[in-house]
Amino acid sequence: MAPLFSKLCGCVSGDFERCGISKTVGLRLALLPVFLIASFGVFMALPATRSTAVLMLQENYPVELLTMIFLFWGSLVGMRLASRIKPEHKGRMVRLVVAGFSVGLFVVGMEEIAWGQQFFRFKTPALLEAVNVQGEFTLHNIEGLQGRSELFHLLFAVGGLIGVGLNTLPQFRPISASPGLGPFFICILALAGVDLYTDHFSVNFTFDRGMRWMSELVEMLIALAALLHVWLVSKRFEMARMIRTET
């Protein structure tokens, strides 16, 4: 078991080092989702801190606001990278993939704040309000999509793990997900799986309700993983001298 753990740590730190990131910082980033989940789990479990933990997970409170910031930040990093990738070889296709991913982060970030409705309080158009379960200016709350967030969380986690696996294919390695993000995808997969289970089978009232709140933390982990992915890809391109130098 120890040799396997050592090999995994070496794989994680090695990829971070190839991006110009120290082994210590890399391992801390890799273990960050475990630390965050454990911390919130403890705070949710203890009666003395449970109300504070739930408050932090509510709409327009730190966890959701950080989710929005990570998504927009990742979108900006990705679009900047896409604009600087050299067009030689397969650069055009890589640039298109990075730009598409960045646009996706922007759209999800806007969905997170109901396209500004949470801040500017504009009225939802009647056509959308009629099919939106929460009456908001969002797409993910439309009838049929509302309450399915854990499925999207699972899809992201599986996609991330596939992205890690693409490291073995040289043609996909420049934009593949870093092995260091593996713990993020595994944690997201585990929490989303438990959340999906509690949708159909009750454990107990406190646990079921806690898992619903923890889905907000899962969304923050998804946003942070996406930001780290585009940042690491940009570092990888910089180290390989595959982007234009700014003058």
LUMLUM-104340 format. One record per residue: residue in one letter; x, y, z of N, C-alpha, C in turn. Coordinates in steps of 0.02 Angstrom, whole numbers, padded with zeros to 5 digits, always signed. Example, Ala and Ser with C-alpha at 12.3 -4.5 7.8 and 13.67 -1.06 7.14 Angstrom:
! residues 2
A+00660-00284+00390+00615-00225+00390+00660-00165+00390/S+00642-00112+00354+00684-00053+00357+00645+00002+00394/
//
This chain:
! residues 247
M+00042-00060+00000+00000+00000+00000+00044+00063+00000/A+00096+00062+00042+00141+00120+00046+00175+00135-00021/P+00201+00084-00057+00231+00098-00122+00182+00128-00172/L+00118+00106-00170+00067+00133-00215+00054+00206-00199/F+00049+00222-00134+00037+00291-00113+00095+00336-00134/S+00156+00309-00125+00216+00347-00143+00218+00360-00219/K+00197+00310-00258+00196+00317-00330+00144+00369-00352/L+00086+00368-00319+00034+00417-00335+00058+00488-00319/C+00090+00496-00260+00115+00562-00241+00168+00586-00291/G+00210+00539-00314+00261+00557-00362+00232+00579-00428/C+00178+00545-00449+00144+00563-00512+00113+00632-00507/V+00081+00645-00450+00048+00710-00439+00099+00766-00437/S+00150+00758-00394+00200+00811-00386+00241+00820-00450/G+00253+00765-00487+00291+00769-00549+00256+00812-00600/D+00190+00805-00607+00154+00846-00655+00153+00919-00635/F+00146+00933-00570+00148+01002-00546+00217+01032-00560/E+00270+00994-00548+00337+01019-00559+00350+01035-00632/R+00320+00995-00677+00326+01010-00749+00291+01074-00768/C+00245+01097-00725+00211+01160-00736+00246+01218-00699/G+00303+01203-00669+00341+01254-00633+00316+01267-00563/I+00281+01218-00533+00253+01225-00466+00290+01178-00419/S+00308+01202-00361+00347+01161-00315+00307+01100-00291/K+00343+01049-00269+00312+00988-00245+00267+01001-00185/T+00289+01043-00140+00250+01059-00079+00184+01093-00096/V+00188+01144-00139+00127+01180-00160+00080+01133-00197/G+00109+01091-00241+00069+01045-00279+00030+00996-00236/L+00063+00968-00187+00030+00920-00143-00024+00954-00100/R-00011+01016-00081-00062+01052-00042-00123+01066-00085/L-00113+01083-00148-00170+01094-00193-00209+01029-00203/A-00172+00974-00210-00205+00909-00222-00247+00888-00162/L-00224+00905-00101-00260+00885-00040-00312+00935-00018/L-00315+00993-00052-00362+01045-00032-00435+01022-00029/P-00460+00985-00079-00531+00964-00075-00544+00919-00015/V-00497+00876+00002-00506+00832+00060-00511+00874+00124/F-00468+00925+00129-00469+00969+00187-00535+01008+00192/L-00559+01035+00136-00620+01074+00136-00681+01031+00154/I-00684+00972+00126-00741+00928+00140-00740+00905+00213/A-00681+00887+00238-00675+00866+00307-00694+00922+00355/S-00672+00983+00340-00687+01041+00383-00762+01055+00385/F-00793+01057+00326-00865+01070+00324-00904+01012+00354/G-00879+00952+00345-00912+00894+00375-00914+00898+00450/V-00858+00918+00479-00854+00926+00552-00900+00982+00575/F-00898+01039+00540-00940+01096+00559-01014+01079+00553/M-01033+01039+00503-01102+01019+00495-01123+00968+00548/A-01076+00928+00570-01092+00875+00618-01100+00902+00689/L-01062+00954+00706-01064+00981+00774-01122+01030+00782/P-01167+01018+00830-01224+01063+00840-01204+01136+00850/A-01147+01147+00883-01126+01216+00899-01108+01256+00837/T-01085+01223+00784-01062+01258+00723-01107+01245+00662/R-01157+01202+00671-01198+01182+00613-01233+01241+00581/S-01263+01285+00620-01300+01342+00591-01254+01388+00552/T-01193+01398+00577-01144+01440+00541-01124+01408+00475/A-01112+01343+00477-01093+01307+00416-01148+01310+00364/V-01210+01301+00385-01267+01305+00339-01273+01376+00310/L-01262+01426+00352-01266+01495+00330-01214+01509+00275/M-01154+01483+00284-01101+01493+00235-01117+01462+00168/L-01162+01412+00168-01179+01375+00107-01241+01404+00073/Q-01272+01454+00102-01334+01481+00073-01320+01529+00016/E-01373+01548-00019-01368+01592-00077-01339+01659-00057/N-01291+01683-00099-01257+01747-00090-01214+01750-00027/Y-01194+01692-00002-01146+01689+00053-01080+01661+00026/P-01027+01658+00069-00959+01645+00044-00951+01588-00005/V-00981+01530+00007-00968+01473-00037-00994+01487-00107/E-01055+01512-00113-01083+01526-00179-01046+01583-00213/L-01027+01634-00175-00990+01690-00205-00921+01668-00229/L-00888+01625-00191-00824+01598-00213-00832+01555-00275/T-00887+01518-00278-00901+01479-00339-00905+01524-00400/M-00941+01579-00393-00947+01626-00448-00879+01656-00467/I-00840+01676-00417-00775+01706-00430-00728+01656-00465/F-00726+01594-00442-00683+01543-00473-00703+01531-00545/L-00768+01530-00559-00792+01518-00627-00772+01575-00674/F-00784+01637-00653-00766+01694-00695-00690+01701-00703/W-00655+01688-00649-00582+01690-00651-00555+01638-00700/G-00581+01578-00695-00561+01525-00741-00576+01542-00813/S-00634+01574-00824-00653+01594-00892-00604+01645-00920/L-00584+01693-00879-00536+01745-00901-00468+01714-00916/V-00444+01670-00871-00379+01637-00882-00381+01596-00946/G-00436+01560-00956-00442+01519-01016-00445+01559-01080/M-00483+01614-01080-00488+01654-01141-00422+01688-01156/R-00387+01709-01104-00321+01739-01115-00273+01688-01145/L-00275+01627-01118-00233+01574-01145-00250+01559-01218/A-00315+01554-01233-00336+01539-01301-00311+01592-01351/S-00309+01654-01329-00287+01708-01373-00212+01707-01385/R-00175+01672-01341-00101+01674-01345-00071+01609-01372/I-00112+01557-01382-00085+01494-01407-00061+01502-01479/K-00001+01479-01492+00026+01482-01559-00014+01437-01606/P-00027+01459-01667-00070+01420-01713-00035+01361-01747/E+00030+01354-01737+00067+01300-01770+00041+01231-01749/H+00050+01183-01793+00031+01114-01781-00043+01109-01767/K-00062+01087-01707-00133+01079-01690-00157+01136-01645/G-00121+01193-01649-00137+01249-01606-00207+01276-01614/R-00232+01276-01676-00299+01304-01688-00353+01262-01653/M-00347+01197-01657-00396+01154-01625-00392+01159-01549/V-00331+01162-01523-00321+01170-01451-00350+01236-01428/R-00339+01288-01467-00365+01354-01450-00442+01353-01448/L-00472+01317-01495-00545+01311-01497-00571+01275-01436/V-00537+01221-01416-00558+01182-01357-00553+01225-01294/V-00497+01260-01286-00487+01302-01227-00538+01358-01225/A-00551+01390-01283-00600+01444-01286-00670+01418-01270/G-00687+01360-01296-00753+01331-01282-00762+01316-01208/F-00710+01288-01177-00713+01273-01105-00722+01338-01066/S-00686+01390-01087-00689+01455-01052-00758+01486-01057/V-00788+01483-01116-00856+01509-01125-00905+01470-01081/G-00895+01404-01077-00937+01363-01034-00933+01385-00961/L-00873+01401-00938-00865+01425-00869-00901+01491-00858/F-00898+01535-00908-00933+01599-00903-01008+01589-00898/V-01035+01545-00940-01107+01532-00940-01129+01503-00872/V-01091+01455-00846-01108+01425-00782-01104+01477-00726/G-01053+01521-00730-01046+01574-00681-01106+01621-00682/M-01129+01638-00742-01188+01681-00747-01251+01646-00721/E-01255+01581-00734-01312+01543-00707-01311+01545-00631/E-01250+01544-00602-01243+01543-00530-01273+01606-00498/I-01271+01661-00533-01298+01724-00507-01361+01744-00545/A-01393+01695-00578-01455+01707-00615-01446+01764-00665/W-01388+01765-00698-01372+01814-00749-01380+01886-00722/G-01360+01895-00660-01361+01961-00629-01425+01977-00592/Q-01475+01934-00596-01539+01949-00564-01532+01953-00489/Q-01488+01914-00459-01479+01914-00386-01453+01981-00362/F-01418+02017-00405-01389+02082-00384-01431+02141-00408/F-01458+02137-00469-01494+02194-00497-01570+02187-00490/R-01594+02128-00469-01664+02117-00452-01712+02134-00509/F-01693+02118-00571-01740+02130-00626-01790+02072-00629/K-01846+02086-00660-01902+02039-00663-01889+01984-00715/T-01907+01923-00697-01900+01867-00744-01954+01873-00798/P-01934+01867-00862-01985+01869-00916-02039+01816-00904/A-02100+01833-00920-02157+01790-00906-02150+01720-00937/L-02123+01717-00998-02115+01653-01032-02069+01607-00994/L-02014+01634-00967-01966+01594-00929-01992+01580-00859/E-02025+01629-00829-02052+01620-00762-02103+01563-00759/A-02139+01554-00814-02191+01502-00815-02162+01432-00812/V-02100+01423-00836-02071+01355-00837-02013+01348-00788/N-01996+01403-00753-01941+01401-00705-01969+01386-00636/V-01946+01332-00605-01973+01310-00541-01965+01363-00488/Q-01909+01400-00489-01896+01451-00438-01915+01521-00462/G-01942+01526-00523-01962+01591-00549-01904+01637-00563/E-01844+01609-00575-01784+01649-00585-01763+01650-00659/F-01717+01696-00674-01690+01702-00741-01631+01654-00749/T-01647+01589-00748-01596+01537-00753-01621+01481-00798/L-01574+01442-00823-01591+01383-00864-01592+01320-00822/H-01548+01316-00772-01542+01253-00734-01601+01241-00686/N-01644+01292-00678-01703+01283-00636-01767+01272-00676/I-01760+01263-00741-01818+01248-00783-01844+01179-00766/E-01909+01170-00771-01939+01105-00757-01905+01050-00798/G-01887+00997-00763-01851+00943-00796-01776+00944-00780/L-01748+01005-00770-01678+01012-00751-01671+01026-00676/Q-01721+01059-00647-01720+01074-00576-01712+01011-00535/G-01667+01012-00487-01656+00955-00443-01614+00900-00472/R-01582+00913-00530-01539+00863-00563-01466+00882-00558/S-01449+00928-00514-01380+00953-00512-01329+00899-00498/E-01348+00849-00456-01299+00797-00440-01279+00757-00501/L-01323+00752-00551-01306+00717-00613-01253+00755-00651/F-01259+00822-00653-01208+00863-00685-01142+00860-00647/H-01147+00856-00580-01086+00850-00539-01050+00784-00555/L-01089+00731-00561-01060+00666-00578-01028+00668-00648/L-01062+00701-00695-01036+00706-00763-00970+00743-00764/F-00966+00797-00725-00903+00836-00722-00847+00793-00693/A-00862+00756-00639-00811+00715-00607-00786+00661-00653/V-00831+00627-00687-00811+00574-00734-00771+00604-00791/G-00793+00661-00817-00756+00695-00870-00687+00715-00848/G-00681+00738-00785-00616+00757-00758-00569+00697-00753/L-00596+00641-00730-00554+00580-00724-00533+00555-00793/I-00577+00561-00842-00558+00543-00911-00503+00590-00934/G-00510+00655-00916-00459+00703-00935-00391+00687-00905/V-00391+00661-00842-00328+00639-00811-00299+00581-00851/G-00343+00535-00871-00320+00478-00910-00290+00497-00977/L-00309+00554-01005-00283+00576-01070-00209+00594-01067/N-00182+00598-01005-00110+00611-00999-00068+00557-01032/T-00097+00498-01040-00060+00442-01070-00057+00447-01145/L-00095+00494-01175-00097+00502-01248-00061+00567-01266/P-00004+00563-01299+00036+00623-01313-00002+00679-01349/Q-00048+00660-01394-00084+00711-01432-00132+00752-01390/F-00154+00724-01333-00201+00759-01289-00167+00788-01226/R-00103+00771-01216-00070+00789-01154-00070+00865-01140/P-00061+00909-01191-00059+00981-01176-00122+01007-01141/I-00180+00978-01157-00242+01004-01126-00274+00953-01079/S-00239+00899-01064-00267+00849-01018-00269+00876-00947/A-00310+00846-00905-00315+00866-00835-00254+00839-00797/S-00228+00880-00753-00171+00860-00713-00190+00804-00665/P-00146+00754-00654-00158+00703-00603-00168+00734-00534/G-00140+00794-00525-00148+00828-00461-00219+00850-00446/L-00261+00852-00499-00331+00868-00490-00374+00806-00478/G-00342+00748-00481-00377+00686-00469-00417+00685-00404/P-00386+00707-00348-00424+00709-00284-00487+00752-00288/F-00485+00807-00327-00545+00848-00336-00600+00806-00368/F-00584+00773-00423-00634+00735-00460-00660+00676-00419/I-00616+00644-00381-00638+00587-00340-00684+00611-00285/C-00667+00666-00252-00709+00693-00199-00777+00716-00225/I-00776+00749-00283-00839+00771-00314-00882+00711-00332/L-00851+00659-00360-00886+00598-00379-00918+00565-00318/A-00880+00562-00263-00905+00529-00202-00964+00568-00172/L-00957+00634-00165-01010+00673-00135-01072+00675-00180/A-01062+00682-00245-01119+00682-00291-01155+00615-00290/G-01116+00561-00284-01147+00494-00280-01189+00485-00218/V-01163+00510-00161-01201+00505-00098-01263+00550-00102/D-01255+00609-00133-01312+00654-00141-01367+00622-00183/L-01346+00589-00237-01394+00554-00280-01428+00497-00241/Y-01391+00462-00200-01419+00407-00160-01473+00434-00113/T-01458+00490-00079-01506+00517-00030-01568+00546-00063/D-01565+00558-00129-01624+00580-00165-01676+00524-00169/H-01653+00462-00165-01698+00405-00174-01705+00362-00111/F-01653+00363-00068-01654+00322-00008-01632+00365+00052/S-01674+00372+00100-01659+00414+00158-01613+00378+00207/V-01562+00413+00231-01519+00387+00284-01548+00409+00351/N-01551+00473+00362-01590+00504+00415-01599+00577+00397/F-01645+00611+00430-01663+00679+00410-01603+00726+00412/T-01564+00724+00465-01507+00769+00472-01455+00757+00418/F-01439+00694+00405-01389+00677+00354-01414+00697+00285/D-01477+00681+00269-01505+00697+00203-01504+00772+00190/R-01524+00810+00241-01525+00883+00233-01454+00911+00227/G-01408+00882+00266-01339+00904+00263-01309+00892+00194/M-01326+00836+00162-01300+00821+00096-01327+00870+00044/R-01388+00893+00054-01416+00942+00007-01377+01008+00012/W-01359+01026+00073-01320+01087+00082-01249+01078+00055/M-01221+01017+00065-01153+01004+00043-01146+01007-00033/S-01202+01002-00069-01199+01007-00142-01174+01076-00163/E-01185+01126-00121-01158+01193-00135-01082+01192-00131/L-01055+01154-00083-00982+01146-00077-00955+01109-00138/V-00992+01059-00162-00972+01022-00221-00966+01070-00281/E-01013+01115-00288-01011+01163-00343-00950+01209-00337/M-00932+01227-00276-00872+01268-00267-00809+01228-00286/L-00808+01164-00268-00751+01121-00286-00746+01113-00362/I-00803+01108-00396-00804+01103-00468-00775+01167-00499/A-00797+01225-00474-00772+01289-00500-00697+01296-00487/L-00675+01277-00428-00604+01282-00412-00562+01234-00454/A-00587+01173-00465-00552+01125-00507-00547+01150-00579/A-00600+01181-00604-00599+01209-00671-00549+01265-00677/L-00547+01309-00627-00498+01364-00627-00427+01336-00625/L-00414+01289-00582-00347+01259-00577-00328+01224-00642/H-00377+01193-00675-00363+01159-00738-00337+01207-00791/V-00374+01262-00802-00352+01308-00855-00287+01343-00834/W-00278+01354-00769-00215+01385-00746-00156+01338-00757/L-00165+01275-00741-00111+01225-00751-00097+01215-00825/V-00149+01215-00866-00138+01208-00938-00098+01268-00964/S-00115+01328-00940-00077+01387-00962-00005+01384-00939/K+00007+01359-00877+00076+01350-00853+00113+01299-00895/R+00078+01246-00915+00107+01193-00956+00128+01222-01024/F+00085+01264-01052+00101+01294-01117+00159+01343-01111/E+00161+01380-01056+00217+01426-01044+00283+01388-01040/M+00283+01334-01002+00345+01295-00994+00367+01264-01060/A+00319+01248-01104+00335+01218-01169+00346+01270-01223/R+00342+01335-01204+00351+01390-01251+00303+01385-01310/M+00240+01366-01294+00190+01357-01347+00141+01415-01351/I+00156+01470-01315+00113+01529-01319+00155+01589-01338/R+00122+01638-01367+00157+01699-01388+00179+01738-01327/T+00239+01765-01331+00263+01808-01277+00235+01878-01287/E+00213+01909-01233+00184+01975-01238+00238+02028-01242/T+00226+02077-01281+00275+02131-01289+00248+02195-01258/
//
